[in-house]
Amino acid sequence: MKDQKSESGGGYVRADQIDLKSLDEQLQRHLSRAWTMENNKSKNDGDQGEGETQRLTQNNNSTTITRHEWEIDPSKLIIKSVIARGTFGTVHRGIYDGQDVAVKLLDWGEEGHRSEAEVASLRAAFTQEVAVWHKLDHPNVTKFIGATIGSSELNIQTENGHIGMPSNICCVVVEYCPGGALKSYLIKNRRRKLAFKVVVQLALDLARGLSYLHSKKIVHRDVKTENMLLDKTRTVKLADFGVARIEASNPNDMTGETGTLGYMAPEVLNGNPYNRKCDVYSFGICLWEIYCCDMPYPDLSFSEVTSAVVRQNLRPEIPRCCPSSLANIMKRCWDANPDRRPEMEVVVFMLEAIDTSMGGGMIPLDQPQGCLCFRRYRGP
């Protein structure tokens, strides 16, 4: 996809025509434009502020200093070892004001490597992530602690001293989840599989977190097991709101390819308008992955998955050993028609019913489900 077309906002392209190497950058630019338009609209409606910023004017001059309520004090931050790496930066262990934290450092390239417009766009996307995240408060959403937009004056303390941060670096500080990513947990249990009660517990945590987001009119748009973290009690917490967005009142305002291959809903893959139901579809894929401890469509390319999901109604193969109650949730969540997919609060209700039935002894609790009949999908 050409940058010129991406920046014009005058249309979209099919997902199978995207240049994967530049996908992240294209998504960030798309989000920046959308977020800026929404912010401008909110300002015009007189709905600005809400405690978001504090404006300080000194000596009666025209200089205005704007400070966000979510900004951290860098002098209280200690950065430790790297625990994950991504396209635009790294995630570190850290300590903030005596608390164990995870620090997401976003680095968009060396000074001069990107244009001012590109850096401004990426910073706008960063601000969007923070604006969505810092207002959330739910046991199944990773707790946001603070953030800062880097500047040449910013110094962050490390175990070896203080380091200056380039002006294009930003950081997000969140609670540290020692259990790591849900995907890693599933990979570790790939051979043995999970006890059914654990499957239901993980699925309920994820469903409750998404239901909360949707109640706040937030669409996550990148629901996948890599973006779910486990705390020390194995509670699932939603993370990574880099592409999350306030749901538009007009579905036509939400278009474009956003998400991760294998989890993306057909309407998103096809470049059609979408809403929160794209998260419901992704949840259905995650539910299958939690039960099977396997990856959906591991042997298919991007274009093959796009074509098969959209045109041939391809979905992961549900093992015969999967209880019908759980299989029914999967099928309803990944229905091709978004309007027929249940709301996440309904999914929570259905999973709670399964959880209750297990308490009554109707389903074995501690034995691994085994999935002996499971066969990995090998393509059409």
C-alpha positions as CSV (number, residue, x, y, z in Angstrom):
1,M,0.0,0.0,0.0
2,K,1.4,3.3,-1.0
3,D,2.0,5.9,1.7
4,Q,0.3,8.6,-0.4
5,K,-3.0,6.7,-0.4
6,S,-2.6,5.8,3.3
7,E,-2.3,9.4,4.2
8,S,-5.1,10.7,2.1
9,G,-7.7,8.8,4.0
10,G,-9.7,8.6,0.7
11,G,-10.1,4.9,0.7
12,Y,-8.9,1.5,1.7
13,V,-7.1,-1.5,0.3
14,R,-7.7,-5.2,0.8
15,A,-5.8,-6.9,3.6
16,D,-4.1,-9.3,1.3
17,Q,-2.6,-6.4,-0.6
18,I,-0.8,-4.9,2.4
19,D,2.9,-4.7,2.6
20,L,3.5,-6.4,5.9
21,K,6.8,-4.7,6.5
22,S,5.1,-1.3,6.7
23,L,1.8,-2.5,8.3
24,D,2.6,-1.2,11.7
25,E,3.5,2.3,10.5
26,Q,0.4,2.5,8.3
27,L,-1.8,1.6,11.2
28,Q,-0.2,4.2,13.4
29,R,-0.8,6.9,10.9
30,H,-4.4,5.8,10.4
31,L,-5.0,5.9,14.1
32,S,-3.4,9.3,14.5
33,R,-5.7,10.9,11.9
34,A,-8.7,9.3,13.4
35,W,-7.8,10.2,17.0
36,T,-7.0,13.8,16.0
37,M,-10.4,14.2,14.3
38,E,-12.2,12.8,17.3
39,N,-10.3,15.1,19.7
40,N,-11.1,18.1,17.5
41,K,-14.7,17.1,17.5
42,S,-14.7,16.8,21.3
43,K,-13.2,20.2,21.6
44,N,-15.7,21.8,19.3
45,D,-18.5,20.2,21.5
46,G,-17.0,21.8,24.6
47,D,-16.1,18.4,26.0
48,Q,-12.4,19.0,26.7
49,G,-10.5,18.9,29.9
50,E,-12.2,16.5,32.3
51,G,-9.1,16.7,34.4
52,E,-6.9,15.5,31.6
53,T,-4.5,18.4,31.8
54,Q,-3.4,21.2,34.1
55,R,-2.5,24.5,32.5
56,L,0.0,26.7,34.3
57,T,0.7,30.3,33.2
58,Q,3.8,32.0,34.7
59,N,4.5,35.7,35.1
60,N,1.4,36.7,33.2
61,N,3.2,36.0,29.9
62,S,1.8,34.0,27.0
63,T,3.8,30.8,27.8
64,T,1.5,28.0,28.8
65,I,2.8,24.7,30.3
66,T,0.6,21.8,29.8
67,R,0.9,18.8,32.0
68,H,-1.1,15.6,31.7
69,E,-2.4,14.0,34.9
70,W,-1.0,10.7,33.7
71,E,2.6,11.9,33.5
72,I,5.1,10.1,35.7
73,D,8.1,11.5,37.6
74,P,11.1,10.1,35.7
75,S,13.3,10.4,38.9
76,K,11.2,7.7,40.5
77,L,11.7,5.2,37.6
78,I,14.3,2.5,37.6
79,I,14.6,0.4,34.4
80,K,15.9,-3.1,34.5
81,S,16.2,-6.0,32.0
82,V,14.4,-6.4,28.7
83,I,11.5,-8.9,28.9
84,A,10.0,-8.4,25.4
85,R,10.8,-6.7,22.1
86,G,8.5,-5.3,19.5
87,T,8.4,-3.4,16.2
88,F,8.9,0.1,17.8
89,G,10.6,-0.7,21.1
90,T,11.1,-2.9,24.1
91,V,9.4,-3.8,27.4
92,H,11.5,-3.8,30.5
93,R,11.1,-4.9,34.1
94,G,11.3,-1.9,36.3
95,I,10.5,-0.2,39.6
96,Y,8.4,3.0,39.9
97,D,8.1,4.6,43.3
98,G,8.9,1.3,45.0
99,Q,6.4,-0.8,42.9
100,D,7.3,-3.6,40.5
101,V,6.3,-2.4,37.0
102,A,6.7,-3.1,33.3
103,V,8.1,-0.3,31.3
104,K,7.2,-0.1,27.6
105,L,9.8,2.1,25.8
106,L,8.8,3.2,22.3
107,D,11.6,4.1,20.0
108,W,10.7,5.2,16.5
109,G,14.2,5.3,15.1
110,E,17.3,7.3,15.5
111,E,17.3,11.1,15.3
112,G,16.8,12.1,11.7
113,H,15.8,8.6,10.6
114,R,12.1,9.7,10.4
115,S,10.5,12.9,9.2
116,E,9.0,15.3,11.7
117,A,5.5,14.4,10.3
118,E,6.1,10.7,10.9
119,V,7.4,11.2,14.5
120,A,4.4,13.6,15.2
121,S,2.0,10.9,13.9
122,L,3.5,8.2,16.0
123,R,3.4,10.4,19.1
124,A,-0.2,11.1,18.4
125,A,-0.9,7.4,18.4
126,F,1.1,7.1,21.6
127,T,-1.1,9.8,23.2
128,Q,-4.1,7.9,22.0
129,E,-3.0,4.7,23.7
130,V,-2.5,6.5,27.0
131,A,-5.7,8.4,26.7
132,V,-7.6,5.1,26.4
133,W,-5.6,3.2,29.0
134,H,-5.3,5.5,31.9
135,K,-9.0,5.8,32.6
136,L,-9.6,2.1,32.8
137,D,-10.0,0.3,36.1
138,H,-10.9,-3.4,36.1
139,P,-9.3,-6.6,37.5
140,N,-9.0,-8.0,34.0
141,V,-7.3,-5.0,32.5
142,T,-3.6,-4.3,33.1
143,K,-3.4,-1.4,35.6
144,F,-2.0,1.7,34.0
145,I,0.4,3.6,36.3
146,G,1.7,6.5,34.1
147,A,3.5,7.6,31.0
148,T,5.8,10.3,29.6
149,I,6.5,11.7,26.2
150,G,10.3,11.8,25.9
151,S,12.3,14.9,25.5
152,S,16.0,15.8,25.3
153,E,15.8,16.8,29.0
154,L,14.4,13.4,30.1
155,N,16.8,11.3,32.2
156,I,15.7,7.8,33.4
157,Q,17.6,6.0,36.1
158,T,18.9,2.5,35.5
159,E,20.7,0.2,37.8
160,N,23.9,1.5,36.3
161,G,23.2,5.2,36.6
162,H,21.2,7.8,34.7
163,I,20.8,7.8,30.9
164,G,19.4,10.5,28.7
165,M,16.6,9.6,26.4
166,P,16.4,10.7,22.7
167,S,13.5,13.1,22.1
168,N,11.6,10.5,20.0
169,I,11.3,8.0,22.9
170,C,8.1,7.7,25.0
171,C,7.4,5.3,27.8
172,V,4.3,3.7,29.4
173,V,4.5,2.3,32.9
174,V,2.0,-0.4,33.9
175,E,1.7,-3.1,36.6
176,Y,4.1,-6.0,36.2
177,C,2.4,-9.4,35.5
178,P,4.9,-12.1,36.4
179,G,3.0,-14.8,34.6
180,G,3.9,-13.4,31.2
181,A,1.8,-13.6,28.1
182,L,-1.1,-16.0,27.9
183,K,0.3,-17.3,24.6
184,S,3.5,-18.4,26.3
185,Y,1.5,-20.2,28.9
186,L,-0.5,-22.0,26.3
187,I,2.7,-23.0,24.4
188,K,4.1,-24.5,27.6
189,N,1.0,-26.6,28.0
190,R,0.8,-27.6,24.3
191,R,1.4,-31.3,24.9
192,R,-0.6,-31.9,28.1
193,K,-3.4,-29.3,27.4
194,L,-5.2,-27.5,30.2
195,A,-7.7,-28.8,32.8
196,F,-11.2,-27.7,31.7
197,K,-11.8,-25.6,34.8
198,V,-8.6,-23.7,33.9
199,V,-9.9,-23.2,30.3
200,V,-13.1,-21.7,31.6
201,Q,-11.3,-19.5,34.2
202,L,-9.0,-18.0,31.6
203,A,-11.9,-17.5,29.1
204,L,-14.0,-15.9,31.8
205,D,-11.2,-13.4,32.7
206,L,-10.8,-12.5,29.1
207,A,-14.5,-12.2,28.4
208,R,-15.0,-10.0,31.5
209,G,-12.2,-7.7,30.5
210,L,-13.6,-7.2,27.0
211,S,-17.1,-6.8,28.3
212,Y,-15.8,-4.0,30.5
213,L,-14.0,-2.3,27.6
214,H,-17.1,-2.5,25.5
215,S,-19.2,-0.9,28.3
216,K,-16.8,2.0,28.0
217,K,-17.3,2.2,24.3
218,I,-13.8,1.0,23.6
219,V,-12.9,-1.5,20.9
220,H,-9.6,-3.2,21.5
221,R,-9.1,-4.2,17.9
222,D,-6.1,-6.5,18.5
223,V,-7.5,-9.2,20.8
224,K,-5.0,-12.1,20.8
225,T,-3.3,-14.3,23.4
226,E,-0.1,-12.4,23.0
227,N,-1.8,-9.3,24.3
228,M,-3.2,-11.0,27.4
229,L,-1.0,-11.2,30.5
230,L,-1.1,-13.4,33.6
231,D,-0.5,-12.2,37.1
232,K,0.8,-14.3,40.0
233,T,-2.6,-15.8,40.6
234,R,-3.0,-16.7,36.9
235,T,-5.6,-14.0,36.4
236,V,-5.8,-12.8,32.7
237,K,-5.4,-9.1,32.2
238,L,-5.9,-7.3,28.9
239,A,-2.9,-5.4,27.7
240,D,-1.5,-3.4,24.8
241,F,-4.0,-0.7,23.8
242,G,-1.9,0.7,21.0
243,V,-4.6,0.3,18.4
244,A,-7.6,0.5,20.7
245,R,-10.2,3.1,19.8
246,I,-13.4,4.7,21.0
247,E,-16.2,3.1,19.1
248,A,-17.6,5.4,16.4
249,S,-21.4,6.1,16.4
250,N,-21.3,5.5,12.6
251,P,-19.7,2.1,11.7
252,N,-18.6,3.6,8.4
253,D,-16.1,5.7,10.4
254,M,-14.3,2.6,11.5
255,T,-12.6,0.9,8.5
256,G,-9.2,-0.3,7.7
257,E,-7.2,-3.4,8.4
258,T,-6.4,-3.5,12.1
259,G,-5.4,-6.5,14.1
260,T,-3.4,-9.7,13.8
261,L,-3.6,-12.5,11.2
262,G,-5.6,-15.4,12.4
263,Y,-7.7,-13.3,14.9
264,M,-9.1,-10.7,12.5
265,A,-12.8,-10.8,11.7
266,P,-13.9,-11.2,8.1
267,E,-15.3,-7.7,7.9
268,V,-11.9,-6.3,9.0
269,L,-10.0,-8.5,6.6
270,N,-12.3,-7.4,3.8
271,G,-11.8,-3.7,4.6
272,N,-15.5,-3.2,5.5
273,P,-16.9,-1.1,8.3
274,Y,-16.8,-2.8,11.7
275,N,-17.6,-2.2,15.4
276,R,-17.0,-3.9,18.8
277,K,-18.2,-7.2,17.3
278,C,-14.7,-7.6,15.7
279,D,-13.4,-8.1,19.3
280,V,-16.1,-10.8,19.8
281,Y,-14.8,-12.7,16.7
282,S,-11.2,-12.5,18.0
283,F,-12.4,-13.7,21.4
284,G,-13.8,-16.8,19.7
285,I,-10.5,-17.6,18.2
286,C,-8.7,-17.0,21.5
287,L,-11.2,-19.4,23.2
288,W,-10.4,-22.1,20.7
289,E,-6.7,-21.4,21.3
290,I,-7.1,-21.6,25.1
291,Y,-8.9,-25.0,24.8
292,C,-6.5,-26.5,22.2
293,C,-3.3,-24.9,23.3
294,D,-2.5,-24.5,19.6
295,M,-2.3,-21.8,16.9
296,P,-5.0,-21.2,14.3
297,Y,-4.1,-21.7,10.7
298,P,-0.3,-22.3,11.3
299,D,0.4,-23.5,7.8
300,L,-1.4,-20.8,5.8
301,S,0.0,-17.6,4.5
302,F,-1.5,-14.1,5.0
303,S,-3.3,-14.1,1.7
304,E,-4.5,-17.7,2.1
305,V,-6.1,-17.0,5.5
306,T,-7.7,-13.7,4.2
307,S,-9.2,-15.4,1.2
308,A,-10.4,-18.5,3.1
309,V,-11.9,-16.7,6.1
310,V,-13.7,-14.2,4.0
311,R,-14.8,-16.3,1.0
312,Q,-14.8,-19.9,2.3
313,N,-15.9,-19.2,5.9
314,L,-12.8,-20.9,7.2
315,R,-12.6,-21.3,11.0
316,P,-10.4,-23.4,13.2
317,E,-11.4,-27.0,13.5
318,I,-13.1,-27.7,16.9
319,P,-12.0,-31.0,18.4
320,R,-14.7,-33.7,19.0
321,C,-13.7,-33.8,22.6
322,C,-14.7,-30.1,23.1
323,P,-17.9,-29.9,25.2
324,S,-20.8,-28.7,23.1
325,S,-21.4,-25.7,25.5
326,L,-18.0,-24.3,24.8
327,A,-18.0,-25.2,21.1
328,N,-21.3,-23.3,20.8
329,I,-19.7,-20.2,22.2
330,M,-16.9,-20.4,19.7
331,K,-19.2,-20.8,16.7
332,R,-21.5,-18.0,17.8
333,C,-18.5,-15.6,18.3
334,W,-17.0,-16.2,14.9
335,D,-20.2,-16.0,12.9
336,A,-19.6,-14.4,9.6
337,N,-22.4,-11.9,10.3
338,P,-21.3,-9.5,13.1
339,D,-24.9,-8.8,14.0
340,R,-25.4,-12.5,14.9
341,R,-22.4,-12.5,17.2
342,P,-23.3,-12.2,20.9
343,E,-22.4,-9.2,23.0
344,M,-19.4,-9.9,25.3
345,E,-21.7,-9.6,28.4
346,V,-23.7,-12.4,27.0
347,V,-20.6,-14.5,26.5
348,V,-19.7,-13.8,30.1
349,F,-23.1,-15.1,31.1
350,M,-22.7,-18.3,29.1
351,L,-19.3,-19.0,30.5
352,E,-20.5,-18.4,34.0
353,A,-23.2,-21.0,33.4
354,I,-20.6,-23.5,32.4
355,D,-18.5,-22.6,35.4
356,T,-21.6,-23.1,37.7
357,S,-22.3,-26.5,36.1
358,M,-18.7,-27.6,36.8
359,G,-19.3,-26.8,40.5
360,G,-22.2,-29.2,40.4
361,G,-20.0,-32.0,39.2
362,M,-21.4,-32.2,35.7
363,I,-18.0,-31.7,34.0
364,P,-14.6,-33.2,35.3
365,L,-12.6,-30.5,37.0
366,D,-9.0,-31.6,37.4
367,Q,-8.3,-33.9,34.5
368,P,-6.6,-32.4,31.5
369,Q,-9.1,-32.4,28.6
370,G,-6.4,-34.1,26.5
371,C,-7.7,-33.2,23.1
372,L,-6.7,-36.7,21.9
373,C,-9.0,-36.3,18.9
374,F,-7.6,-32.9,17.9
375,R,-6.1,-32.6,14.5
376,R,-4.3,-29.5,13.4
377,Y,-5.9,-27.8,10.4
378,R,-3.7,-28.3,7.4
379,G,-5.5,-26.1,4.9
380,P,-8.2,-26.6,2.3
